[in-house]
Amino acid sequence: MNYILFDGPARNNLLPFTFTRPVADIRIGILTIREKWELFLGSTMTTVTEDYLSDKFPMVEMDENILINASYLPNKLLVDLVADLKENQAIFDGEDVIAFYTKASQTDVDLDNYEAIEFHDDVIKIEHNWDIFSKNGEAIQEDFNLITKGRQSQPIPASNNVIAPENIFVEQGATLEFATLNASLGPIYIGKDATIMEGVLVRGPLALGERAAIKMGAKIYGPTTIGPCSRVGGEIKNSVIFQNSNKGHEGYLGNSVLGEWCNLGADTNSSNLKNNYAEVSMWNYETENFVKTGLQFCGLMMGDHSKSGINTMFNTGTVVGVSANVFGAGFPAKFIPSFSWGGSAGLATYRIDKVFEVTKAVMERKKIEFTKHDRAIFEHVFELTKKYRKNEEHKS
């Protein structure tokens, strides 16, 4: 059977992260949503997403296909239902479709004519960008169980101070010495060739991706995910950092999400609690306004390739788009549009040719090509988000 993940109605609520990727490639827990489904189903999966993303993330359709809403994270019961779908059957969660069967020969899919299979079991569903961090603890535990089942951890070196070692899994090639690892409140997963340097303090749940690093003296409170090839330091709490991003220095990051290729300058700090302890509101691309999150703790949402200068301060519930550069004294606005340059003193539009220069240089440092598909995505997002920059100056 051919399995395809589709974006679903939550896509706009998951911006700015879905400007540059399908919903399926959001990381939550140890793995991306796509990787979770592939492990459960034992099959490579493609995606249905926005047209401008489809060259980089193409869909492969075969004679028989099952399409799955990528907002739903898999568990055994749901996976069994999906794998057992037959022609003209669909799985629903109330009014929301989770998965349905289709043939390439079908010219139209009318789910009203499908046999409806109701799914009522508990499952993690990602509907808002803040769900990525607020549901991360449960996702780490589920991924930990999935990845480590029937496997033996590499030994934990004796120099480390360890609490609940049965909840710690170390992959081959990982290095960790003279760190404190407390897995009594949740699992700690240390990926292949990852590094935990001396003096690090970790309280799980923690997911440290392949070749990622935690620098000396860092303090990490769970549930936190540090994606593959990312490097972190300072103090982090309940945050998700996608791959190839850096928060390498002192400064606080709490209840936040950073996309890929982000960089936080030294002593960048994000507020995650309002002074009056009130519910946090945050910019929402679907409504194009600020919406209530239902959360008391909510920090920074930063899209791919965005950066902050040293000593930058982000207010509670700040949203930064794609490829923005934020710097300067004082708190910048709580919504920084994509391709913006500046801070509290004002914003200018970051010229797209300069964006390409910097992005190519950043990616080349890790021997990753900035492709024509990446360039086309940036150009599209630049035009798509121009309306949010209408009052900005032009940066030469």
N, C-alpha and C positions, 0 to 999 in steps of 0.2 A: 504494500500500500504506500502511496505517496502522501506525505503529510506537509501541509502548508500553514504557516502562522500568518494571521491577518491582524492589522492594527486595531480595528474595532473603534467604537465611539469614544473611548477615553483618550485618543491620541492627542487632541488639542490641550487637554488638561495635564498632559505629561510634557508639554513644552516647558523650557527650551531644549530638553534632552532629545525630543523626537524631531527637532529641526534637522538633525544630522544622522539619524538612525531610525530604523523601524522600532516599534514598541518591543519586539522580540529581542532586541539587542541591548535593552536596559539591564544593567547589573544590579541584582539584589540578592543578598546572601553571599554565597561563594561564587556562584555561576551567573551567567546571563540567563534570561528566560528561555532563549533558544537552546542553550546548552542543557538546561534542565530537561526540556522536552525530548531532546535528542538522546540523552542518557536513559530516560524512562522507556522510550519507544525503540531505541537501538537503530535509529534511522537519521540520516542527514536531512535537514529541513530547510526549505526556502520560505520566502515571505511575500505577502501582498502588502504593498505600502504605497506611499505617494509616488506619482509618476516621476518626479524629479529625483527620487532616491532609487528608482528601480534599475538604473544602469549599474550602480554599485551593489545593490541588493536585489538581484533578479529573482523572479519566480520561475520555478520549473513545474509545469503542469504535465500530468500523464493521463492515461485513460481513466484511471480511478483515483480519486483524491479525497482526502479528509482535510477540511479547513478548520483551524483552531484559533479562537480568539486569544491573542497573545497577552491580554490583561490577566488571564487566569494562569496561575502557577500550577504545575501538575502535582497531584498526589496519586497514590496507587489506585484508589477507587475511581477517580476521574479518568486516569489513563486507561484502565480496563474498559470503561464505557466507551471512550474514544476509539480504542483499537477494535471494538466489537461493532462499530457502526456499520449499518447496511444501507443499501440504496434507499433514498427518500426518508432517511432518518436524520434527526437533529437533536442535540442536547441543549436544553434551556435551563437557565437559572432565572426563574420568573420570566420577565420580558426579554432578558438578555440571552442571545445565542452564544453558547460556548463552543460548539463544534457542529459541523454538518458534512454529509457525504455528497460528493458531486462527481459527475463524469465529464470528460472533455467534450463529449458530444452534446451536452446540455447547452442550449442557447440562452436559457434563463433559469435562475434559481428562485423559486417562490417558496419561501419557508412556511407560508401558511398552509401549503399542501403537503408538508412533511409530517411524518409521525413524530410527535414531540416526546422526548424522554426527559423527564424532570430530574435535575440534580440538586440535592438539598444538603449535601455533606459540607463540612467546614473546609474552606479552601482559601488560600491567599489570593486576593484580587487587587491589582494595582490600578486605581482609578484616578489618583491625583499625584502630582510630583512629590508631595511630602510623604506619600505612602512608601516611597523608596527607602527612606530612613526609618519611618515609624513602624514599618512591618519587617524591618531588616533582621531583628532578633529571631523571630520565628522562621524566617527564610534561611538564616545561617544554620539553625538547628536541623531543619529538614535536609538541606544540602549536605551537612556534615554526616547525617545518618546515611544518606544515599551514597556519598563518595567513599566513606570509610568502611561500609558494611563488608565483613569478611576479609578485611585487609589488616596488616600489621604496620603500626607506626614505626618510623625510624626512632632509634633511642634518643632520649632527651639528654644532652650532655650534663654531667654531674655538677658543673659550675653554676647551673641555674637554680633559682629558688622556685619550687613548683608546688602548687596547691591543686589537688584533684587531677593528677596526671592521667587518669583514665579518660578524661574529657579533652585530652590534647592529642592532636595527630600531626606528625611531622613528615613531610614528603622528602623523597631522596634529594640530596644536594643542598638542603636548607642548612643554614648556619645560625646558631644562637648560643651565646655565652654570657654568663653573668647578668642574666635578666631575671625578673620576677614575673612568673606566669600564674595567674589565679583563674582557674577554669571552674571554680565552684558554682558560679552563677550562669555559666554557659560555655559551650565548647570553644576551643582555640584551634584553628586550622592554619598550618604553616605550609605554604605551597612549595612546589619544587624550586630549588635554587633561590629561595627567599632568604632574607637576612634580618635577624633581630640583633642589634648591636648592644654593647655593654651598657648596663644601667637602665635599660628600658623597663617600665612598669606596665603590665598588661592585665586588665580585668576583663574576661570574656563576657559575652561572645565576641570573637574576633575571627575574621577571614582575611588572611594575608595571601595575596595572589602570587603566582609564579614570578620569580625574579623581582618581587617587590622588596622594599627595605624600610625598616623602622630605625631611625637614627638614634645616636647615643642620648640617653637620658629622657627619651620621650615618655609621655604618660598617655596611655590609650585606655579609655573606658568603653565598654561595649554597650549596645551592639554596634560594632564598627566593621566596615569592609574597606580594605585597601586593595585596589585592583592590581592586576599584573603589571609589573614594571613601574609602578608608582613608588615614590619615596616620600616619607613623612617624618616630621619631628614636632617638638612642642607638645601641646595638649589637644587631644581629640576625644570627643564623646558622641556616641550614637550618630555616626556619619557614614556616608557611602562615597567612596572616591573611585571613579572609574579608572581604567588603565591609562598608563603613560602620563599621569599627572603628578605634580609635586607640591607638597606643603612641607618644605624641607627645613624650616627654621622655627624658632619660638613663636608663640602666638596661639590663640584658642580658636578651635573650630568645633561647633556643637550643633547637633540636630540639623545637619546640612547634607547637601549632595553636590559633588563636583563632577563635571563631565570629563571627557578625555582631553589630554593635552592642556590642562589648566596649570597655572603656576601662581601660588600665593607668595608674595614677597615677604621678607623677614618681618616678624612682629605684626603680621596681618591678624586681626581679631574680628570674629563675628559674634554679635549678640544673639542669644537664643531665648531671652526672656525679657519681656517689657518691664519697665520700672514699676508699673502699677499691677503687674501680674495678670493682666487681662489677656483674653484670647487674641492670638496673633492673626492678622489679616495679611494677605499676600497677593501680588499681581497675578491675574489669571488671563491667559491668552484667549480662552474660549469666550469669556464675557468682556474682555478688554477693560477690565476694572479690577479693583481689589476685592477679594472675597475672604470670608472667614474660613479659617482652616480647621476650627474645632480643637486646636492645640494651644497649650500654654507655652510649650517649648518648640520653637521653630527658628532656624537660623538662615543659612544662605543656600540659594539654588543657583548654581553657576553653569552655564552652557559650555560646550566644547571650545577649546582654544582661547578661553578668556583668562585674564591675568590681573593681578593686583600689584601695585608698587609697595615698597616697604612702608610699614606703619599705617597701612590702610585700615579703616574701621568700617565694618558693615553693620547696619542696623538690623534689628530683629525682623525676620521675614523679608529679606532682600532677594530679588530676582535679577540675575545678570544674564543677558542673552549670549549669543555665540560671538566669539572673537571680539570681545570688548576689553579695553585696557582701562583699569580704574586706579586712580592714584590721587594724592594730595591730602591736605589736612581736612578735618571735619568729616561728618557722615555724608556720603553721596546719597542720591535719591534711592528710594526703595525699589525702583524699577529702572534698570540700566538697559536700554535697547541694544540689540545686536549691532556690532560694528561701531560702537561708540568709544570715544577716547576722552578721558577726563575724570572729574569727580564732583565734589560739592561746589566748586567754583564755576562749574558749567561743563557741557559736553560738546565735543565736535565729532563729526562723522569720520571714521577711520577709513581712509581711501582703500579701495579694494585691491589695487596693485601693490600697495604697501603690505596689506594683509597677506597676499600671496608670497611676498618676499620673506616675511617673518615666519609664516607657517611652514614653508619649504625648509628654511634653515633649522627650525625646531625639530621637524620630523627627521631630517637628515642626521641629526645628532644620534638618533637611535636606529639609523640605517633603514628608515621606512620612507617609501616614496610618497610624495604628494602628487596624486594621480590626476588625470584629466577628469575623472569622475568626481574626485574631491573638489576640484576647481569649479566644476559645473554646479555642485551642491552649494558651495559658498556663494556663487553668483546668484543662484536662485533665492537663497535665504536673504542675501543682501537686498534684493528687490522686494521680497516678501515683507521684510521688516522696515522698509523705507518710511512707511507712514508713522512709525514710532519715533523717527529721527527728524521729523519735519521742522522742528524748532532749533535744531542743532546747527552750529557753524560747520564749515567745510575745512577739514584738516589737510594741509598741503604736505 
